[in-house]
Amino acid sequence: MSDRPLQEPTLLLLTALADEPRHGYGLIQEIDAISQGRVRMRTGTLYGALDRLLQQGLIQIEREEVVDGRARKVYALAEAGRSALAAETERLRAVVAEAERRMAARRAPVTRPKGALA
């Protein structure tokens, strides 16, 4: 895994798998909930991303099951995926802290000595 920031679909998929394994449709629902409806991942996009994340070793197949006569894979976060998600979380936390610091500095009243021109 590189030190580049995670793309949003990858970040959302890893986040959706952080607490428990899920199958494809469960991931689509979880991503919708995490993004508060802002991101609606299509099936083709989802499975392409899952294949890529499997190849990168960020996720793994926990199990395969048959439900109503249809095969279904359940995906889980691999240790490398947990590490990548933790690193991205720290990166985002640092960006947010810097943004908040700068916004607070902008709001702080500027004090000038008496008689100074504005």
N, CA, C and O atoms as CSV, one atom per row, in Angstrom:
chain,resi,resn,atom,element,x,y,z
A,1,MET,N,N,0.854,-1.195,0.000
A,1,MET,CA,C,0.000,0.000,0.000
A,1,MET,C,C,0.882,1.235,0.000
A,1,MET,O,O,1.889,1.283,0.707
A,2,SER,N,N,0.518,2.213,-0.772
A,2,SER,CA,C,1.320,3.431,-0.868
A,2,SER,C,C,0.925,4.406,0.250
A,2,SER,O,O,-0.016,4.176,1.010
A,3,ASP,N,N,1.687,5.502,0.310
A,3,ASP,CA,C,1.399,6.533,1.303
A,3,ASP,C,C,0.417,7.564,0.776
A,3,ASP,O,O,0.130,8.552,1.451
A,4,ARG,N,N,-0.101,7.340,-0.427
A,4,ARG,CA,C,-1.080,8.262,-0.998
A,4,ARG,C,C,-2.386,8.175,-0.227
A,4,ARG,O,O,-2.713,7.125,0.325
A,5,PRO,N,N,-3.143,9.280,-0.185
A,5,PRO,CA,C,-4.459,9.224,0.452
A,5,PRO,C,C,-5.350,8.197,-0.251
A,5,PRO,O,O,-5.239,7.983,-1.459
A,6,LEU,N,N,-6.228,7.571,0.522
A,6,LEU,CA,C,-7.176,6.618,-0.048
A,6,LEU,C,C,-8.232,7.358,-0.856
A,6,LEU,O,O,-8.672,8.441,-0.470
A,7,GLN,N,N,-8.633,6.778,-1.966
A,7,GLN,CA,C,-9.751,7.322,-2.734
A,7,GLN,C,C,-11.023,7.105,-1.904
A,7,GLN,O,O,-11.085,6.184,-1.089
A,8,GLU,N,N,-12.016,7.937,-2.110
A,8,GLU,CA,C,-13.230,7.858,-1.297
A,8,GLU,C,C,-13.908,6.483,-1.336
A,8,GLU,O,O,-14.299,5.992,-0.277
A,9,PRO,N,N,-14.068,5.834,-2.498
A,9,PRO,CA,C,-14.705,4.511,-2.477
A,9,PRO,C,C,-13.934,3.500,-1.612
A,9,PRO,O,O,-14.534,2.699,-0.894
A,10,THR,N,N,-12.605,3.551,-1.692
A,10,THR,CA,C,-11.780,2.654,-0.875
A,10,THR,C,C,-11.956,2.970,0.598
A,10,THR,O,O,-12.129,2.063,1.412
A,11,LEU,N,N,-11.913,4.237,0.944
A,11,LEU,CA,C,-12.101,4.652,2.338
A,11,LEU,C,C,-13.457,4.188,2.862
A,11,LEU,O,O,-13.549,3.672,3.975
A,12,LEU,N,N,-14.494,4.366,2.074
A,12,LEU,CA,C,-15.836,3.964,2.504
A,12,LEU,C,C,-15.953,2.448,2.644
A,12,LEU,O,O,-16.567,1.963,3.595
A,13,LEU,N,N,-15.370,1.691,1.709
A,13,LEU,CA,C,-15.428,0.230,1.802
A,13,LEU,C,C,-14.673,-0.276,3.031
A,13,LEU,O,O,-15.180,-1.126,3.763
A,14,LEU,N,N,-13.472,0.239,3.258
A,14,LEU,CA,C,-12.713,-0.200,4.437
A,14,LEU,C,C,-13.429,0.184,5.721
A,14,LEU,O,O,-13.443,-0.586,6.681
A,15,THR,N,N,-14.017,1.356,5.742
A,15,THR,CA,C,-14.775,1.797,6.918
A,15,THR,C,C,-15.983,0.887,7.155
A,15,THR,O,O,-16.278,0.519,8.292
A,16,ALA,N,N,-16.670,0.532,6.082
A,16,ALA,CA,C,-17.851,-0.336,6.200
A,16,ALA,C,C,-17.489,-1.721,6.721
A,16,ALA,O,O,-18.321,-2.393,7.332
A,17,LEU,N,N,-16.254,-2.151,6.483
A,17,LEU,CA,C,-15.820,-3.470,6.945
A,17,LEU,C,C,-15.092,-3.424,8.289
A,17,LEU,O,O,-14.720,-4.468,8.825
A,18,ALA,N,N,-14.889,-2.243,8.829
A,18,ALA,CA,C,-14.090,-2.099,10.046
A,18,ALA,C,C,-14.721,-2.770,11.262
A,18,ALA,O,O,-14.004,-3.260,12.134
A,19,ASP,N,N,-16.040,-2.801,11.335
A,19,ASP,CA,C,-16.675,-3.356,12.534
A,19,ASP,C,C,-17.150,-4.790,12.372
A,19,ASP,O,O,-17.264,-5.519,13.358
A,20,GLU,N,N,-17.430,-5.207,11.137
A,20,GLU,CA,C,-17.872,-6.584,10.923
A,20,GLU,C,C,-17.841,-6.938,9.442
A,20,GLU,O,O,-17.945,-6.057,8.588
A,21,PRO,N,N,-17.697,-8.233,9.134
A,21,PRO,CA,C,-17.734,-8.668,7.732
A,21,PRO,C,C,-19.114,-8.429,7.127
A,21,PRO,O,O,-20.131,-8.455,7.819
A,22,ARG,N,N,-19.118,-8.195,5.815
A,22,ARG,CA,C,-20.385,-7.939,5.119
A,22,ARG,C,C,-20.339,-8.508,3.705
A,22,ARG,O,O,-19.269,-8.656,3.116
A,23,HIS,N,N,-21.503,-8.822,3.178
A,23,HIS,CA,C,-21.630,-9.242,1.783
A,23,HIS,C,C,-21.857,-7.994,0.927
A,23,HIS,O,O,-22.026,-6.896,1.457
A,24,GLY,N,N,-21.860,-8.165,-0.389
A,24,GLY,CA,C,-21.931,-7.031,-1.317
A,24,GLY,C,C,-23.086,-6.089,-1.076
A,24,GLY,O,O,-22.887,-4.879,-0.970
A,25,TYR,N,N,-24.303,-6.627,-0.986
A,25,TYR,CA,C,-25.460,-5.751,-0.795
A,25,TYR,C,C,-25.385,-5.045,0.559
A,25,TYR,O,O,-25.767,-3.881,0.681
A,26,GLY,N,N,-24.892,-5.755,1.572
A,26,GLY,CA,C,-24.708,-5.137,2.887
A,26,GLY,C,C,-23.721,-3.987,2.830
A,26,GLY,O,O,-23.890,-2.983,3.522
A,27,LEU,N,N,-22.680,-4.130,1.998
A,27,LEU,CA,C,-21.713,-3.049,1.840
A,27,LEU,C,C,-22.342,-1.834,1.165
A,27,LEU,O,O,-22.089,-0.698,1.565
A,28,ILE,N,N,-23.148,-2.069,0.160
A,28,ILE,CA,C,-23.834,-0.956,-0.518
A,28,ILE,C,C,-24.707,-0.193,0.481
A,28,ILE,O,O,-24.709,1.038,0.494
A,29,GLN,N,N,-25.437,-0.913,1.304
A,29,GLN,CA,C,-26.293,-0.271,2.310
A,29,GLN,C,C,-25.461,0.484,3.346
A,29,GLN,O,O,-25.807,1.596,3.745
A,30,GLU,N,N,-24.372,-0.126,3.771
A,30,GLU,CA,C,-23.536,0.501,4.803
A,30,GLU,C,C,-22.863,1.762,4.273
A,30,GLU,O,O,-22.764,2.758,4.990
A,31,ILE,N,N,-22.406,1.729,3.038
A,31,ILE,CA,C,-21.791,2.918,2.432
A,31,ILE,C,C,-22.812,4.041,2.317
A,31,ILE,O,O,-22.482,5.205,2.547
A,32,ASP,N,N,-24.026,3.707,1.970
A,32,ASP,CA,C,-25.098,4.702,1.917
A,32,ASP,C,C,-25.295,5.336,3.294
A,32,ASP,O,O,-25.458,6.551,3.406
A,33,ALA,N,N,-25.278,4.504,4.342
A,33,ALA,CA,C,-25.468,5.021,5.706
A,33,ALA,C,C,-24.272,5.862,6.155
A,33,ALA,O,O,-24.450,6.946,6.712
A,34,ILE,N,N,-23.062,5.370,5.916
A,34,ILE,CA,C,-21.855,6.099,6.330
A,34,ILE,C,C,-21.794,7.467,5.660
A,34,ILE,O,O,-21.437,8.458,6.297
A,35,SER,N,N,-22.137,7.521,4.388
A,35,SER,CA,C,-22.058,8.784,3.636
A,35,SER,C,C,-23.334,9.608,3.759
A,35,SER,O,O,-23.461,10.656,3.125
A,36,GLN,N,N,-24.272,9.143,4.567
A,36,GLN,CA,C,-25.557,9.822,4.761
A,36,GLN,C,C,-26.260,10.047,3.426
A,36,GLN,O,O,-26.844,11.102,3.179
A,37,GLY,N,N,-26.187,9.016,2.566
A,37,GLY,CA,C,-26.876,9.061,1.288
A,37,GLY,C,C,-26.156,9.814,0.188
A,37,GLY,O,O,-26.648,9.876,-0.939
A,38,ARG,N,N,-25.005,10.387,0.491
A,38,ARG,CA,C,-24.261,11.175,-0.490
A,38,ARG,C,C,-23.610,10.285,-1.543
A,38,ARG,O,O,-23.483,10.686,-2.700
A,39,VAL,N,N,-23.193,9.069,-1.148
A,39,VAL,CA,C,-22.540,8.147,-2.082
A,39,VAL,C,C,-23.421,6.919,-2.248
A,39,VAL,O,O,-23.753,6.239,-1.277
A,40,ARG,N,N,-23.785,6.651,-3.466
A,40,ARG,CA,C,-24.557,5.449,-3.794
A,40,ARG,C,C,-23.712,4.617,-4.744
A,40,ARG,O,O,-23.621,4.898,-5.939
A,41,MET,N,N,-23.101,3.595,-4.184
A,41,MET,CA,C,-22.193,2.774,-4.976
A,41,MET,C,C,-22.977,1.779,-5.813
A,41,MET,O,O,-23.805,1.028,-5.297
A,42,ARG,N,N,-22.709,1.784,-7.103
A,42,ARG,CA,C,-23.365,0.831,-8.011
A,42,ARG,C,C,-22.691,-0.524,-7.896
A,42,ARG,O,O,-21.533,-0.627,-7.489
A,43,THR,N,N,-23.427,-1.554,-8.258
A,43,THR,CA,C,-22.944,-2.921,-8.138
A,43,THR,C,C,-21.638,-3.145,-8.898
A,43,THR,O,O,-20.700,-3.728,-8.355
A,44,GLY,N,N,-21.570,-2.689,-10.143
A,44,GLY,CA,C,-20.360,-2.874,-10.937
A,44,GLY,C,C,-19.151,-2.199,-10.319
A,44,GLY,O,O,-18.057,-2.763,-10.308
A,45,THR,N,N,-19.345,-0.992,-9.804
A,45,THR,CA,C,-18.275,-0.261,-9.138
A,45,THR,C,C,-17.838,-0.997,-7.885
A,45,THR,O,O,-16.645,-1.126,-7.613
A,46,LEU,N,N,-18.818,-1.483,-7.120
A,46,LEU,CA,C,-18.529,-2.195,-5.878
A,46,LEU,C,C,-17.655,-3.414,-6.130
A,46,LEU,O,O,-16.608,-3.572,-5.503
A,47,TYR,N,N,-18.083,-4.277,-7.047
A,47,TYR,CA,C,-17.344,-5.519,-7.239
A,47,TYR,C,C,-15.991,-5.289,-7.896
A,47,TYR,O,O,-15.056,-6.051,-7.648
A,48,GLY,N,N,-15.864,-4.267,-8.720
A,48,GLY,CA,C,-14.551,-3.900,-9.250
A,48,GLY,C,C,-13.615,-3.455,-8.133
A,48,GLY,O,O,-12.448,-3.843,-8.097
A,49,ALA,N,N,-14.137,-2.641,-7.227
A,49,ALA,CA,C,-13.341,-2.171,-6.086
A,49,ALA,C,C,-12.990,-3.328,-5.153
A,49,ALA,O,O,-11.867,-3.405,-4.655
A,50,LEU,N,N,-13.944,-4.226,-4.915
A,50,LEU,CA,C,-13.672,-5.375,-4.046
A,50,LEU,C,C,-12.577,-6.251,-4.644
A,50,LEU,O,O,-11.694,-6.710,-3.920
A,51,ASP,N,N,-12.619,-6.488,-5.938
A,51,ASP,CA,C,-11.570,-7.278,-6.600
A,51,ASP,C,C,-10.202,-6.620,-6.424
A,51,ASP,O,O,-9.214,-7.288,-6.118
A,52,ARG,N,N,-10.159,-5.305,-6.620
A,52,ARG,CA,C,-8.893,-4.571,-6.468
A,52,ARG,C,C,-8.384,-4.655,-5.030
A,52,ARG,O,O,-7.195,-4.883,-4.806
A,53,LEU,N,N,-9.274,-4.473,-4.058
A,53,LEU,CA,C,-8.876,-4.521,-2.649
A,53,LEU,C,C,-8.436,-5.924,-2.236
A,53,LEU,O,O,-7.539,-6.078,-1.407
A,54,LEU,N,N,-9.068,-6.942,-2.811
A,54,LEU,CA,C,-8.630,-8.329,-2.570
A,54,LEU,C,C,-7.212,-8.520,-3.104
A,54,LEU,O,O,-6.367,-9.095,-2.419
A,55,GLN,N,N,-6.945,-8.047,-4.314
A,55,GLN,CA,C,-5.617,-8.184,-4.916
A,55,GLN,C,C,-4.559,-7.434,-4.120
A,55,GLN,O,O,-3.414,-7.879,-4.038
A,56,GLN,N,N,-4.928,-6.308,-3.536
A,56,GLN,CA,C,-3.991,-5.508,-2.744
A,56,GLN,C,C,-3.808,-6.073,-1.334
A,56,GLN,O,O,-2.935,-5.623,-0.592
A,57,GLY,N,N,-4.621,-7.047,-0.970
A,57,GLY,CA,C,-4.509,-7.646,0.362
A,57,GLY,C,C,-5.135,-6.822,1.471
A,57,GLY,O,O,-4.866,-7.062,2.648
A,58,LEU,N,N,-5.977,-5.842,1.109
A,58,LEU,CA,C,-6.615,-4.986,2.116
A,58,LEU,C,C,-7.873,-5.623,2.695
A,58,LEU,O,O,-8.259,-5.336,3.829
A,59,ILE,N,N,-8.503,-6.481,1.918
A,59,ILE,CA,C,-9.669,-7.220,2.406
A,59,ILE,C,C,-9.473,-8.692,2.065
A,59,ILE,O,O,-8.581,-9.052,1.298
A,60,GLN,N,N,-10.313,-9.526,2.642
A,60,GLN,CA,C,-10.273,-10.958,2.370
A,60,GLN,C,C,-11.699,-11.490,2.336
A,60,GLN,O,O,-12.632,-10.856,2.828
A,61,ILE,N,N,-11.839,-12.654,1.750
A,61,ILE,CA,C,-13.149,-13.309,1.760
A,61,ILE,C,C,-13.234,-14.107,3.052
A,61,ILE,O,O,-12.452,-15.029,3.283
A,62,GLU,N,N,-14.180,-13.741,3.876
A,62,GLU,CA,C,-14.369,-14.428,5.166
A,62,GLU,C,C,-15.009,-15.802,4.953
A,62,GLU,O,O,-14.608,-16.800,5.550
A,63,ARG,N,N,-16.022,-15.813,4.075
A,63,ARG,CA,C,-16.701,-17.077,3.788
A,63,ARG,C,C,-17.557,-16.901,2.539
A,63,ARG,O,O,-17.854,-15.786,2.111
A,64,GLU,N,N,-17.932,-18.013,1.984
A,64,GLU,CA,C,-18.886,-18.025,0.872
A,64,GLU,C,C,-20.076,-18.835,1.337
A,64,GLU,O,O,-19.919,-19.877,1.974
A,65,GLU,N,N,-21.266,-18.355,1.019
A,65,GLU,CA,C,-22.485,-19.027,1.457
A,65,GLU,C,C,-23.509,-19.003,0.334
A,65,GLU,O,O,-23.394,-18.230,-0.617
A,66,VAL,N,N,-24.491,-19.848,0.459
A,66,VAL,CA,C,-25.584,-19.877,-0.506
A,66,VAL,C,C,-26.841,-19.423,0.219
A,66,VAL,O,O,-27.232,-19.995,1.237
A,67,VAL,N,N,-27.466,-18.389,-0.323
A,67,VAL,CA,C,-28.688,-17.832,0.254
A,67,VAL,C,C,-29.731,-17.805,-0.848
A,67,VAL,O,O,-29.517,-17.197,-1.897
A,68,ASP,N,N,-30.844,-18.452,-0.616
A,68,ASP,CA,C,-31.918,-18.535,-1.614
A,68,ASP,C,C,-31.388,-19.030,-2.967
A,68,ASP,O,O,-31.782,-18.531,-4.021
A,69,GLY,N,N,-30.497,-20.010,-2.915
A,69,GLY,CA,C,-29.974,-20.610,-4.129
A,69,GLY,C,C,-28.917,-19.788,-4.841
A,69,GLY,O,O,-28.487,-20.160,-5.932
A,70,ARG,N,N,-28.483,-18.672,-4.250
A,70,ARG,CA,C,-27.482,-17.805,-4.875
A,70,ARG,C,C,-26.223,-17.774,-4.023
A,70,ARG,O,O,-26.282,-17.653,-2.799
A,71,ALA,N,N,-25.077,-17.888,-4.702
A,71,ALA,CA,C,-23.796,-17.811,-4.002
A,71,ALA,C,C,-23.547,-16.370,-3.558
A,71,ALA,O,O,-23.855,-15.416,-4.272
A,72,ARG,N,N,-22.983,-16.243,-2.363
A,72,ARG,CA,C,-22.721,-14.909,-1.819
A,72,ARG,C,C,-21.398,-14.955,-1.067
A,72,ARG,O,O,-21.166,-15.858,-0.264
A,73,LYS,N,N,-20.532,-13.981,-1.328
A,73,LYS,CA,C,-19.265,-13.869,-0.610
A,73,LYS,C,C,-19.418,-12.859,0.504
A,73,LYS,O,O,-20.069,-11.826,0.344
A,74,VAL,N,N,-18.817,-13.165,1.621
A,74,VAL,CA,C,-18.792,-12.244,2.748
A,74,VAL,C,C,-17.353,-11.767,2.894
A,74,VAL,O,O,-16.432,-12.569,3.044
A,75,TYR,N,N,-17.174,-10.459,2.849
A,75,TYR,CA,C,-15.850,-9.841,2.877
A,75,TYR,C,C,-15.520,-9.331,4.275
A,75,TYR,O,O,-16.398,-8.910,5.028
A,76,ALA,N,N,-14.223,-9.383,4.602
A,76,ALA,CA,C,-13.754,-8.892,5.896
A,76,ALA,C,C,-12.513,-8.036,5.680
A,76,ALA,O,O,-11.817,-8.173,4.674
A,77,LEU,N,N,-12.253,-7.170,6.618
A,77,LEU,CA,C,-11.069,-6.325,6.570
A,77,LEU,C,C,-9.853,-7.172,6.935
A,77,LEU,O,O,-9.848,-7.838,7.971
A,78,ALA,N,N,-8.822,-7.149,6.089
A,78,ALA,CA,C,-7.571,-7.839,6.394
A,78,ALA,C,C,-6.728,-6.928,7.293
A,78,ALA,O,O,-7.019,-5.739,7.424
A,79,GLU,N,N,-5.709,-7.477,7.897
A,79,GLU,CA,C,-4.862,-6.667,8.788
A,79,GLU,C,C,-4.236,-5.492,8.033
A,79,GLU,O,O,-4.132,-4.394,8.580
A,80,ALA,N,N,-3.820,-5.712,6.789
A,80,ALA,CA,C,-3.261,-4.610,5.988
A,80,ALA,C,C,-4.308,-3.527,5.746
A,80,ALA,O,O,-3.974,-2.343,5.708
A,81,GLY,N,N,-5.562,-3.917,5.582
A,81,GLY,CA,C,-6.642,-2.955,5.401
A,81,GLY,C,C,-6.907,-2.167,6.665
A,81,GLY,O,O,-7.178,-0.967,6.615
A,82,ARG,N,N,-6.829,-2.844,7.800
A,82,ARG,CA,C,-7.016,-2.162,9.090
A,82,ARG,C,C,-5.901,-1.131,9.289
A,82,ARG,O,O,-6.154,-0.023,9.761
A,83,SER,N,N,-4.664,-1.500,8.926
A,83,SER,CA,C,-3.537,-0.565,9.050
A,83,SER,C,C,-3.704,0.625,8.107
A,83,SER,O,O,-3.454,1.768,8.489
A,84,ALA,N,N,-4.129,0.349,6.870
A,84,ALA,CA,C,-4.339,1.432,5.895
A,84,ALA,C,C,-5.450,2.372,6.367
A,84,ALA,O,O,-5.330,3.590,6.231
A,85,LEU,N,N,-6.522,1.815,6.917
A,85,LEU,CA,C,-7.626,2.641,7.411
A,85,LEU,C,C,-7.180,3.476,8.610
A,85,LEU,O,O,-7.549,4.645,8.724
A,86,ALA,N,N,-6.393,2.887,9.498
A,86,ALA,CA,C,-5.890,3.633,10.660
A,86,ALA,C,C,-4.988,4.790,10.208
A,86,ALA,O,O,-5.083,5.897,10.739
A,87,ALA,N,N,-4.113,4.529,9.227
A,87,ALA,CA,C,-3.224,5.580,8.730
A,87,ALA,C,C,-4.025,6.702,8.065
A,87,ALA,O,O,-3.723,7.880,8.256
A,88,GLU,N,N,-5.039,6.338,7.292
A,88,GLU,CA,C,-5.871,7.352,6.630
A,88,GLU,C,C,-6.667,8.156,7.656
A,88,GLU,O,O,-6.854,9.362,7.497
A,89,THR,N,N,-7.130,7.491,8.696
A,89,THR,CA,C,-7.862,8.180,9.761
A,89,THR,C,C,-6.972,9.226,10.422
A,89,THR,O,O,-7.412,10.344,10.688
A,90,GLU,N,N,-5.719,8.862,10.684
A,90,GLU,CA,C,-4.778,9.816,11.292
A,90,GLU,C,C,-4.473,10.972,10.341
A,90,GLU,O,O,-4.387,12.123,10.769
A,91,ARG,N,N,-4.309,10.669,9.056
A,91,ARG,CA,C,-4.045,11.719,8.074
A,91,ARG,C,C,-5.201,12.708,8.019
A,91,ARG,O,O,-4.996,13.922,8.020
A,92,LEU,N,N,-6.425,12.173,7.972
A,92,LEU,CA,C,-7.610,13.038,7.923
A,92,LEU,C,C,-7.763,13.832,9.214
A,92,LEU,O,O,-8.151,15.000,9.184
A,93,ARG,N,N,-7.464,13.209,10.337
A,93,ARG,CA,C,-7.555,13.901,11.626
A,93,ARG,C,C,-6.596,15.101,11.647
A,93,ARG,O,O,-6.951,16.169,12.145
A,94,ALA,N,N,-5.381,14.925,11.106
A,94,ALA,CA,C,-4.407,16.016,11.066
A,94,ALA,C,C,-4.881,17.142,10.152
A,94,ALA,O,O,-4.710,18.319,10.472
A,95,VAL,N,N,-5.475,16.785,9.019
A,95,VAL,CA,C,-5.986,17.797,8.089
A,95,VAL,C,C,-7.117,18.594,8.745
A,95,VAL,O,O,-7.165,19.820,8.646
A,96,VAL,N,N,-8.018,17.885,9.411
A,96,VAL,CA,C,-9.135,18.558,10.084
A,96,VAL,C,C,-8.621,19.487,11.189
A,96,VAL,O,O,-9.104,20.611,11.326
A,97,ALA,N,N,-7.652,19.026,11.970
A,97,ALA,CA,C,-7.101,19.861,13.044
A,97,ALA,C,C,-6.482,21.136,12.478
A,97,ALA,O,O,-6.655,22.218,13.038
A,98,GLU,N,N,-5.759,21.004,11.362
A,98,GLU,CA,C,-5.145,22.184,10.746
A,98,GLU,C,C,-6.208,23.124,10.188
A,98,GLU,O,O,-6.085,24.341,10.327
A,99,ALA,N,N,-7.235,22.586,9.566
A,99,ALA,CA,C,-8.322,23.417,9.042
A,99,ALA,C,C,-9.015,24.167,10.180
A,99,ALA,O,O,-9.306,25.357,10.062
A,100,GLU,N,N,-9.275,23.466,11.276
A,100,GLU,CA,C,-9.921,24.121,12.426
A,100,GLU,C,C,-9.026,25.198,13.018
A,100,GLU,O,O,-9.506,26.266,13.400
A,101,ARG,N,N,-7.723,24.925,13.098
A,101,ARG,CA,C,-6.784,25.913,13.632
A,101,ARG,C,C,-6.797,27.172,12.773
A,101,ARG,O,O,-6.826,28.288,13.292
A,102,ARG,N,N,-6.775,26.987,11.470
A,102,ARG,CA,C,-6.743,28.139,10.575
A,102,ARG,C,C,-8.057,28.912,10.593
A,102,ARG,O,O,-8.055,30.141,10.519
A,103,MET,N,N,-9.164,28.207,10.688
A,103,MET,CA,C,-10.454,28.910,10.752
A,103,MET,C,C,-10.582,29.669,12.054
A,103,MET,O,O,-11.118,30.777,12.073
A,104,ALA,N,N,-10.099,29.091,13.149
A,104,ALA,CA,C,-10.148,29.780,14.437
A,104,ALA,C,C,-9.262,31.025,14.410
A,104,ALA,O,O,-9.627,32.054,14.978
A,105,ALA,N,N,-8.111,30.943,13.760
A,105,ALA,CA,C,-7.207,32.089,13.664
A,105,ALA,C,C,-7.859,33.211,12.867
A,105,ALA,O,O,-7.669,34.390,13.167
A,106,ARG,N,N,-8.618,32.840,11.862
A,106,ARG,CA,C,-9.296,33.841,11.035
A,106,ARG,C,C,-10.383,34.556,11.827
A,106,ARG,O,O,-10.629,35.745,11.626
A,107,ARG,N,N,-11.030,33.825,12.728
A,107,ARG,CA,C,-12.106,34.416,13.534
A,107,ARG,C,C,-11.582,35.277,14.675
A,107,ARG,O,O,-12.299,36.147,15.171
A,108,ALA,N,N,-10.344,35.049,15.097
A,108,ALA,CA,C,-9.799,35.780,16.229
A,108,ALA,C,C,-9.714,37.267,15.874
A,108,ALA,O,O,-9.247,37.624,14.793
A,109,PRO,N,N,-10.164,38.121,16.780
A,109,PRO,CA,C,-10.105,39.555,16.489
A,109,PRO,C,C,-8.643,39.999,16.393
A,109,PRO,O,O,-7.788,39.565,17.165
A,110,VAL,N,N,-8.393,40.859,15.440
A,110,VAL,CA,C,-7.060,41.405,15.254
A,110,VAL,C,C,-6.940,42.620,16.156
A,110,VAL,O,O,-7.731,43.558,16.066
A,111,THR,N,N,-5.944,42.590,17.022
A,111,THR,CA,C,-5.733,43.748,17.917
A,111,THR,C,C,-4.576,44.566,17.362
A,111,THR,O,O,-3.505,44.051,17.043
A,112,ARG,N,N,-4.838,45.835,17.264
A,112,ARG,CA,C,-3.808,46.757,16.777
A,112,ARG,C,C,-3.540,47.790,17.879
A,112,ARG,O,O,-4.424,48.155,18.654
A,113,PRO,N,N,-2.311,48.232,17.913
A,113,PRO,CA,C,-2.021,49.278,18.915
A,113,PRO,C,C,-2.834,50.536,18.633
A,113,PRO,O,O,-3.170,50.842,17.489
A,114,LYS,N,N,-3.136,51.244,19.693
A,114,LYS,CA,C,-3.895,52.487,19.536
A,114,LYS,C,C,-3.151,53.425,18.586
A,114,LYS,O,O,-1.938,53.615,18.675
A,115,GLY,N,N,-3.918,53.986,17.697
A,115,GLY,CA,C,-3.368,54.943,16.753
A,115,GLY,C,C,-2.827,54.308,15.485
A,115,GLY,O,O,-2.459,55.023,14.553
A,116,ALA,N,N,-2.767,52.970,15.427
A,116,ALA,CA,C,-2.253,52.304,14.217
A,116,ALA,C,C,-3.320,52.348,13.139
A,116,ALA,O,O,-4.513,52.295,13.437
A,117,LEU,N,N,-2.902,52.442,11.914
A,117,LEU,CA,C,-3.828,52.447,10.800
A,117,LEU,C,C,-4.268,51.018,10.488
A,117,LEU,O,O,-3.501,50.072,10.667
A,118,ALA,N,N,-5.498,50.869,10.026
A,118,ALA,CA,C,-6.005,49.539,9.706
A,118,ALA,C,C,-5.506,49.028,8.399
A,118,ALA,O,O,-5.851,47.917,7.997
